[in-house]
Structures are given as C-alpha cells and as structure tokens.
C-alpha cells in the first residue's frame, strides 16, 4: 500500500510538471526527499521510474555541482583575497625599509659631498676662480751656497736690505713689469746694455732681490755673459759650474741651479767661460732651454743677464727668445748714439724700457 501511494504521488507530480511551470529548487528537493523516503520503506522498487524524478535528481545534482563550483570559486576568491592581503602587508613592510635605505644612502652621499667640497675648494681645477694657498718652494735638489752679505754690499747689491733707499725705485720697476705681464705670458726678461761697465749685472741682481720679495712668485737669475760670469762673484758664491756646462758637458740643469739662502730666489752662474758664446746662445738647444725655463713654473720670472749689445752678438741672438728686454744706461756716460744704435738692433715689440744707472 505504501508503495502504491508513493507511485500515485509520483504520478500526480508528473502531471503537475506537464501542466505547471517549472518547479523551484525547493519543490524539486521535496520530490527527491519523497522518493528517498519511499526507498526507506523496504519494498520492491519499480525499475521503470518516472522520467520526472530522474530529471529532478539530475537537476538537483547539477545544482549541487553549481554549489560546489560556487564553493570552489568562493574558496579561490578567499585565497586570492588572502594572497592580496599578504602582498599588501609585505609591500607595506617593504616600503618603510626601502625608504629608510634611501634616506641613509642620501645621508651618506650628502656627508661625502660635504667632506669633498672643502678639498675641491682648496685644490680647484685649472681655470677655477679660487686658488690654493701659495706655498714658497723648497729647494731640495738645488745646490746651496749662502751669499756673503759683505761682498754683496761692496758690489752695490742694495736691495738685499728692505730698508735701502734705492729699493723703492726697483719696486716701481718691478710693478711696471708686473702690470705689463697681466693678461700675458711675459716672464722671461733679458737685461743688457749698450756697452760694458754700465751696471747691467748689478741691476739684474737688485731686480732679482726685489722680485723675490713679491708675494706668490719666484725668480731665477741666469748668467748668460759667457765671456765673464760675474753674478756668483758679486754675491760672494764660489760656483764652478755655469750654463756653459749644460751645453758642452750635458750637466743636468738641477745640478747647475744654486739656492743662495734667499727665499724664492735661485741663480745659475759659475767660473767657466768661453771666448765666443754666440753659437751656443743662438742655437736651437738654447731656445728649447729658454722655453723649458719659461713654462716649468707659471709663478716664476726668469731674468737673463746678457752681454752688451754693441760688444758681442750674444744679446742679439737671444733677443727673439725673450718676452721682454730692459736696457741699462749709465747716466752721463753712455753716448746717445750708442743707445739708439743698440735699441735699433733689438726687436721693438719686446723692448720694455731703460734703467738709468748711477744717477745722482
């Protein structure tokens, strides 16, 4: 009887499916439950089950699959949400670390720049506006011969004393030469005269003393009167080597340079002489030597004590190599025609002027 009732109810349900709209999921579940309750009755089950029950079971199975899919999607969504949350937390933790690292790096770079700037200011690149504090040279490779003050005074080397009356005249001469040197490379100067015994060597020595007193510069006095080297004698220095040894014996230049014990002053002068030095002083080797002396130090003046213009050819040979020429004239003694003739034999563009010597 129970089986019969169940079949009747199933038939009624089928009829409803044929005439009514599709059932809701809740109604289909009721049909399945009825069918399951009917099986629990323990009676024989008819193998020819209604198609509507099969449909309901399949449909419900699809719903279960859909639910499973939804559950799977929900699980995946939760997993993605968790992953995004972890990534967000990781980024939030990483950003402060990166920021701190960048801040530390910038701080280190700033400190490095602050330490570097003073060094760059004290040691600027060439052409910069600021200059390193000038330091006077140390003559470690030069020969040292102390001058004899009494000998210097006897030979009228007056500018060795800062209190000398004549020193102001030489300072004026120095200033005028320095003004001519501004904006140019004028630093090699030849001191000569028209004739002998007009005081060119004494004036060359006093000019060297005065230039050495100036700030931020040095001076090299070179004795080029090869027939009679007098510079070292006027200073009371016993020197055996002269510039002649550089050309004839290939003695290194640093072995010829003498430091007389006066700051920023060096000389080249010695006992050796030759009868005619025009070939040496007009040679290509001499031109190269003058160029090397000129360019080695940009803060150095090089003064050349040259022979008289009218007595020897050396001064005429040397003149084109010089930046400037000064002629010493003995007041009241040197004939005017000699002065004019000597000046005419020298390059006009290099002539700086006269020094009137022994003037009362």
JOTAHU-V753372 format. One record per residue. N is the residue number from 1. RES is the residue in one small letter. PHI is phi in radians with two decimals (none if undefined). OMEGA is omega in degrees with one decimal (999 if undefined). Layout:
# JOTAHU-V753372
<<N	RES	PHI	OMEGA> <N	RES	PHI	OMEGA>>
This chain:
# JOTAHU-V753372
<<1	x	none	179.6> <2	x	-1.09	178.6> <3	x	-1.14	178.9> <4	x	-1.07	-179.7> <5	x	-1.11	179.7> <6	x	-1.14	178.8> <7	x	-1.16	178.1> <8	x	-1.09	179.5> <9	x	-1.13	178.0> <10	x	-1.12	178.2> <11	x	-1.11	178.2> <12	x	-1.07	179.2> <13	x	-1.15	179.4> <14	x	-1.18	179.1> <15	x	-1.11	177.4> <16	x	-1.13	178.4> <17	x	-1.12	-178.2> <18	x	-1.28	-172.7> <19	x	-2.00	-176.9> <20	x	-1.83	177.0> <21	x	-1.13	-179.0> <22	x	-0.99	-177.1> <23	x	-1.35	175.3> <24	x	-1.36	179.1> <25	x	-1.00	179.7> <26	x	-1.12	180.0> <27	x	-1.15	-180.0> <28	x	-1.14	176.5> <29	x	-1.06	177.7> <30	x	-1.06	179.3> <31	x	-1.09	179.9> <32	x	-1.12	179.4> <33	x	-1.08	177.6> <34	x	-1.05	-179.3> <35	x	-1.09	178.8> <36	x	-1.16	176.6> <37	x	-1.12	178.6> <38	x	-1.13	179.3> <39	x	-1.18	-179.2> <40	x	-1.18	-178.3> <41	x	-1.18	176.4> <42	x	1.51	179.3> <43	x	-1.39	176.9> <44	x	-1.18	-178.0> <45	x	-1.84	177.8> <46	x	-1.27	-178.9> <47	x	-1.17	179.9> <48	x	-1.53	-179.1> <49	x	-1.38	-178.6> <50	x	-1.11	-179.4> <51	x	-1.15	-176.7> <52	x	-1.18	178.7> <53	x	-1.22	177.2> <54	x	-1.02	-179.7> <55	x	-1.09	-178.8> <56	x	-1.14	-179.7> <57	x	-1.14	179.4> <58	x	-1.09	-179.3> <59	x	-1.11	178.2> <60	x	-1.15	177.4> <61	x	-1.08	177.0> <62	x	-1.11	177.3> <63	x	-1.08	179.0> <64	x	-1.13	176.3> <65	x	-1.07	178.2> <66	x	-1.08	178.7> <67	x	-1.11	178.5> <68	x	-1.06	177.6> <69	x	-1.09	179.2> <70	x	-1.12	177.8> <71	x	-1.09	179.2> <72	x	-1.11	177.8> <73	x	-1.10	179.7> <74	x	-1.12	178.3> <75	x	-1.11	178.2> <76	x	-1.09	178.9> <77	x	-1.08	178.6> <78	x	-1.12	179.3> <79	x	-1.08	179.0> <80	x	-1.12	178.6> <81	x	-1.07	178.5> <82	x	-1.11	179.9> <83	x	-1.07	178.6> <84	x	-1.08	179.6> <85	x	-1.12	178.3> <86	x	-1.12	178.4> <87	x	-1.07	179.3> <88	x	-1.10	178.3> <89	x	-1.13	179.4> <90	x	-1.10	178.0> <91	x	-1.11	179.1> <92	x	-1.09	178.5> <93	x	-1.33	-176.2> <94	x	-1.27	-177.1> <95	x	-1.01	176.6> <96	x	-1.07	179.2> <97	x	-1.13	178.2> <98	x	-1.08	179.9> <99	x	-1.09	178.3> <100	x	-1.11	179.7> <101	x	-1.10	178.7> <102	x	-1.11	178.9> <103	x	-1.08	178.4> <104	x	-1.11	179.6> <105	x	-1.08	178.3> <106	x	-1.09	179.5> <107	x	-1.12	178.6> <108	x	-1.12	179.0> <109	x	-1.09	180.0> <110	x	-1.12	178.5> <111	x	-1.11	179.1> <112	x	-1.10	178.6> <113	x	-1.13	179.9> <114	x	-1.11	178.6> <115	x	-1.33	-176.4> <116	x	-1.36	-175.2> <117	x	-1.00	178.0> <118	x	-1.06	178.5> <119	x	-1.14	179.7> <120	x	-1.16	179.2> <121	x	-1.20	179.4> <122	x	-1.37	-179.4> <123	x	-2.25	-175.9> <124	x	-1.23	175.2> <125	x	-1.30	178.9> <126	x	-1.01	-178.9> <127	x	1.60	179.4> <128	x	-1.26	-177.6> <129	x	-1.43	-178.8> <130	x	-1.64	-176.1> <131	x	-2.25	177.8> <132	x	-1.20	-179.9> <133	x	-0.99	-175.8> <134	x	-1.24	178.8> <135	x	-2.10	179.6> <136	x	-1.19	-174.3> <137	x	-1.25	172.8> <138	x	-1.93	-173.8> <139	x	-1.62	-176.2> <140	x	-1.44	-177.2> <141	x	-1.78	-179.9> <142	x	-1.59	173.5> <143	x	-1.32	-179.7> <144	x	-1.93	174.4> <145	x	-2.30	-179.1> <146	x	-1.29	178.0> <147	x	-1.23	176.8> <148	x	-1.78	-174.5> <149	x	-0.99	-179.2> <150	x	-1.17	177.6> <151	x	-1.18	178.6> <152	x	-1.08	-179.7> <153	x	-1.13	-179.9> <154	x	-1.14	179.8> <155	x	-1.72	175.1> <156	x	1.07	172.8> <157	x	-1.45	-168.7> <158	x	-1.20	-173.7> <159	x	-1.34	173.3> <160	x	-1.20	179.3> <161	x	-1.84	178.9> <162	x	-1.22	-178.5> <163	x	-1.64	-177.8> <164	x	-1.15	179.8> <165	x	-1.13	-175.6> <166	x	-1.27	-172.1> <167	x	-1.11	-179.7> <168	x	-1.15	177.3> <169	x	-1.13	179.5> <170	x	-1.27	176.0> <171	x	-1.18	175.5> <172	x	-1.10	177.3> <173	x	-1.04	178.7> <174	x	-1.07	-178.9> <175	x	-1.11	-179.7> <176	x	-1.15	177.0> <177	x	-1.16	178.3> <178	x	-1.10	177.4> <179	x	-1.13	175.9> <180	x	-1.17	-177.2> <181	x	-1.42	-177.3> <182	x	-1.09	179.9> <183	x	1.31	179.1> <184	x	-2.43	179.2> <185	x	-1.90	-178.1> <186	x	-1.26	177.6> <187	x	-2.58	174.2> <188	x	-1.95	-172.6> <189	x	-2.27	177.3> <190	x	-1.73	175.5> <191	x	-1.88	-177.7> <192	x	-2.44	179.0> <193	x	-2.65	177.7> <194	x	-1.38	-179.4> <195	x	-2.28	177.1> <196	x	-1.24	172.9> <197	x	1.08	178.3> <198	x	-1.77	174.0> <199	x	1.64	-178.4> <200	x	-1.14	-177.9> <201	x	-1.18	177.7> <202	x	-1.07	179.1> <203	x	-1.19	176.6> <204	x	-1.09	179.2> <205	x	-1.16	179.5> <206	x	-1.13	174.6> <207	x	-1.13	179.2> <208	x	-1.11	176.7> <209	x	-1.01	-176.1> <210	x	-1.23	178.4> <211	x	-1.13	179.8> <212	x	-1.19	179.0> <213	x	-1.37	-178.5> <214	x	-1.20	-179.8> <215	x	-1.33	169.0> <216	x	1.03	174.3> <217	x	-2.74	177.6> <218	x	-2.17	-179.6> <219	x	-2.50	174.9> <220	x	-2.07	178.5> <221	x	-1.80	-175.7> <222	x	-1.97	179.2> <223	x	-1.50	-179.0> <224	x	-1.95	175.1> <225	x	-1.55	-170.2> <226	x	-1.24	178.2> <227	x	-1.44	178.2> <228	x	-2.88	-179.0> <229	x	-1.37	-174.0> <230	x	-2.07	-173.4> <231	x	-1.01	-177.5> <232	x	-1.15	179.2> <233	x	-1.18	-179.4> <234	x	-1.19	179.5> <235	x	-1.74	-179.2> <236	x	1.28	-178.7> <237	x	-1.90	178.2> <238	x	-1.67	-178.2> <239	x	-2.06	-177.6> <240	x	-1.62	-173.9> <241	x	-1.81	176.8> <242	x	-2.21	179.9> <243	x	-1.11	177.6> <244	x	-1.06	180.0> <245	x	-1.17	177.1> <246	x	-1.15	-176.7> <247	x	-1.47	-172.4> <248	x	-1.67	-178.0> <249	x	-2.04	-179.7> <250	x	0.99	174.4> <251	x	-1.26	-179.9> <252	x	-1.00	-175.6> <253	x	-1.08	-178.2> <254	x	-1.15	177.1> <255	x	-1.42	179.0> <256	x	-1.68	-176.2> <257	x	-1.31	-177.9> <258	x	-2.02	170.5> <259	x	-1.77	-174.2> <260	x	-1.49	179.9> <261	x	1.57	177.6> <262	x	-1.91	-178.0> <263	x	-0.97	173.1> <264	x	1.22	178.3> <265	x	-2.19	172.3> <266	x	-2.34	-179.1> <267	x	-2.42	169.4> <268	x	-2.26	-179.6> <269	x	-2.89	-178.7> <270	x	-2.79	-173.5> <271	x	-1.31	-172.9> <272	x	-1.25	179.6> <273	x	-2.33	174.4> <274	x	-2.37	-178.5> <275	x	-1.23	-179.0> <276	x	-2.42	-178.6> <277	x	-1.81	-176.5> <278	x	-1.11	179.6> <279	x	-1.13	179.2> <280	x	-1.21	-174.0> <281	x	-1.29	177.1> <282	x	-1.74	-175.5> <283	x	-1.37	175.7> <284	x	-1.13	178.6> <285	x	-1.10	178.1> <286	x	-1.18	178.2> <287	x	-1.06	178.0> <288	x	-1.16	179.3> <289	x	-1.13	178.2> <290	x	-1.06	178.9> <291	x	-1.11	179.4> <292	x	-1.17	177.5> <293	x	-1.12	-177.7> <294	x	-1.20	-171.2> <295	x	-1.70	-176.8> <296	x	-1.09	-179.8> <297	x	-2.25	-178.4> <298	x	-1.39	178.7> <299	x	-1.90	-175.8> <300	x	-2.07	168.4> <301	x	-1.69	177.6> <302	x	-2.05	-179.8> <303	x	-1.83	-178.6> <304	x	-1.93	173.7> <305	x	-1.47	-173.9> <306	x	-1.79	177.9> <307	x	-1.14	177.0> <308	x	-1.07	-175.1> <309	x	-1.21	-173.3> <310	x	-1.50	-178.5> <311	x	-1.73	-177.8> <312	x	-2.47	-178.6> <313	x	-1.60	-173.9> <314	x	-1.06	-177.6> <315	x	-1.11	178.6> <316	x	-1.15	178.9> <317	x	-1.21	-177.0> <318	x	-1.38	-171.2> <319	x	-0.91	-178.9> <320	x	-1.12	-178.7> <321	x	-1.45	-172.8> <322	x	-1.59	172.1> <323	x	-1.51	-178.3> <324	x	-2.65	-178.0> <325	x	-2.33	174.7> <326	x	-2.10	179.4> <327	x	-1.95	178.0> <328	x	-1.62	-179.2> <329	x	-2.17	178.2> <330	x	-1.42	-175.4> <331	x	-1.08	176.4> <332	x	1.33	-176.3> <333	x	-2.07	-176.0> <334	x	-1.20	178.6> <335	x	-1.13	-178.2> <336	x	-1.08	-178.9> <337	x	-1.14	176.3> <338	x	-1.15	179.7> <339	x	-1.11	-179.5> <340	x	-1.11	-179.8> <341	x	-1.16	179.8> <342	x	-1.11	-179.8> <343	x	-1.14	-178.7> <344	x	-1.16	-178.3> <345	x	-1.60	-178.9> <346	x	-1.98	178.6> <347	x	-1.08	-176.7> <348	x	-1.10	-176.2> <349	x	-1.21	-179.5> <350	x	-1.77	-175.3> <351	x	-1.36	-177.7> <352	x	-1.63	179.5> <353	x	2.57	-176.6> <354	x	-1.92	167.9> <355	x	-2.11	-179.7> <356	x	-1.49	-172.1> <357	x	-1.72	178.1> <358	x	1.05	179.0> <359	x	-1.45	179.3> <360	x	-1.31	999>>
